[in-house]
Amino acid sequence: MISMRETVRSGPRPVARILSLVANAGDDDRTLGLRRTPRFRTRDKAGQTGHAERVLGPKVGSCRHNSLWRTCQLRDRHPIRARVSRPSRKFGLLTPCFRFRLLLPVAMATGRLGVGETLGALNTALGPGDPVWFKETRARHLRARDFLAPRPALQARFGDGQVPERVIRAVAGLQGPGVAPVMRCAPTPAGLALQLQRPAVFERVLGAVPAYAVPAVPAAPGPRVLLHCPALRGAPGSLRLSRLRAVLVADHLARALRAHGVRVRLVPAVRDPHMPTFLQQLRVDWPAASESAATEALRSRALAELGPAREGGALAPGVLGTVSLKEVLQERGRAAGYDPKLDKCLVTEDQLSVLAELQEAVSQWPQASPPGLAAAPHASADVCMVVHVVSCEEEFQQQKLDLLWWKLDDQAPLTQKHLVCGPVKVTGTPSKLTAPEYYEFRHTQVCKASALKHGRDLVQDPAWTEIFSILSAATIKFEMLSTAPQSQLLLALADSSISTKGTRSGTFVMYNCARLATLFEGYKHSTEQGLYPTFPPVSSLDFSLLQDEGEWLLLFNGVLPFPDLLGQTAALACAASGLHVTARTETMCKFLVQLSMDFSSYYNRVHILGEPRPHLFGQMFARLQLLRAVREVLHTGLATLGLPPLSHI
């Protein structure tokens, strides 16, 4: 998914960008949707009204309205679908937020339950107005309710805060595709509380586990995205930690986009002979170079545009001269937010080589569609967006390169965005680490921790070599990706960050993944010994036996919302005409850590493989099916990070 984000605070100005975005959408069947990215464990107040209808003005031909979506049909254009998110209460601000997202065409609904579908039906049942319902996530609230419409929001909706009885009956009787079955809905001091039919939800979800471990399947190829990571043009020793962060963000983003049917191409192809080995250690999948792209056409164009490089002096080796970027800066760059100081550029052979590779990557895109996907119905749908994933130190030079590309190549993509990764500050070391030094530092810590636990050095044991490598990569990826990429990252190098008992590390997630593998291996071994019967058909399981609150926490916070979370990791949010783009690459790491914490708490408290007595088998099988779903979600989440699951640690 490619997301176009616009935050509406006041006035009609942002909507003009919306109209411009839709007007340029082309003739293909596209819908610009607005989707709120959930914030974990926050509550929002309602009562705020979005600006979409009242500022679109005479260009709007028709408008369909409900409490979740506002769909405005522009005359002779495509519809805008805008979902008005609940305003944030953070810092006491009540600000409606509009996020515009280019929705990929998807296949028919899978029949799975969805948090978004349930929230949509709940808000529609309350009648016209802004969304007021939210999903509970905290264990203490889930003891009594699963969804809540807060009392202040109901007072804003109904005046006296008394919800009509007919509305309560409508909510209690909700049905529809993807809507979870409701058990009860009743007024409480906190608001209108709703609880689901939990055995039925367990049965629906755990009876179709594979459907909840994958994103929605695209029915046609998505847009093309060229991910460019300039940090990979050098040797591993030249990678500072801020540049390593950009590499890991680009790799994770590429995996997430491809899972949603977006056709992704990675640039540059690495040429340093040591870089592929280093990237393999980090479980980063990046292409290697076979030959250099031709630069003759760009060189000829550059020579025609050249001015004097410097007065009265000879050009340095590899420098061709100076090109004025003032015209292209005025035409495209200034409105997008490029630095106004970029009026001149010293053209070098290295720059032309970079531009030639980008030019070739855009023009010689593989024509074959991904397996199982139909060809794009319209040529206009096959638009390429270039996303430069850069560290904050590299951004200025990349802006200069963007403008130079537009200057020298008339076919350069019109859409170039920058995903800028914030700086990395390291505590505990006086010197600046390079990426290989950082990896070796973490690898040594992992080996040392294992030696302390097992009482012997396992570094030379071939069976443990791969495990140590995976744990080192997991530690680094969770450290680098658990913070929003545009924010500053504070990196602590203490040994505690690689402990399997710490609840914030990649090692902790891998440890719990291994615990799940050990559990199922133990069940398999006991079955072979005749202690337990073989696993029965899932349709015969009695999920009403899942009564522990930890079991509902794993399903409701872990398995059920996972398809929506996969969509968030593949979202690129940007203003329609702005330079910068943001990505929520931290979402997956945070989710996996929280899921591991919930599983660890449950697993330490509940004995899954009980005594081999027939009257206990029903509950054991239901619990195993739940943990099978948790295992699938963990494995899928780790795959988006390029990390294989471990069977033991």
ABEGO torsion letter per residue (X at the ends): XBBBBBBBABEAAAAAAAAAAAAAAEABBBBBBBBBBBBBGBBBBBGBBBAAAAAAEAABABBBBBAABBBBBBBGBBBBBBBBBBBBABGGBBBBBBBBBBBBBBBBBAGBBBAAAAAAAAAAAAEBEBBABBBBABAAAAAABABBBBAAAAAAAAGAGBBBAAAAAAAAABBEBGBBBBABBBBBAAEBBBBBBAAAAAAAAAABAAAAABBBBBABBBBBBBBBBAAAABBAAABBAAAAAAAAAAAAAAAAAAAAGBBBBBOBBBABAAAAAAAAAAGBBBBBBABBBBAAAAAAAAAAABBBABBGBBBBBGBAEBBBAAAAAAAAAAAAGBBAABABBBBBAAAAAAAAAAAAAAAABBABBBBGBBBBABAAABBBBBBBBBBAAAAAAAAAAAAAAAAABAABBABBBBBBBBBBBBBGBABBBBAAAAAAAAAAAAAAAAAAAAGBBAAABAAAAAAAAAAAAAAAAAAAAABBAABBBBBBABAAAABAABAABAAAAAAAAAAAAAAAAAAAAAAAAGABBBBBBAAABBAAABABAAAAAAAAAAAAAAAAAAAAAABBBBBAABABBBBBAAAAAAAAAAAAAAAAAAAAABBABBBBBAAAAAAAAAAAAAAAAAAAAAAAAAAAAGBBBBABX
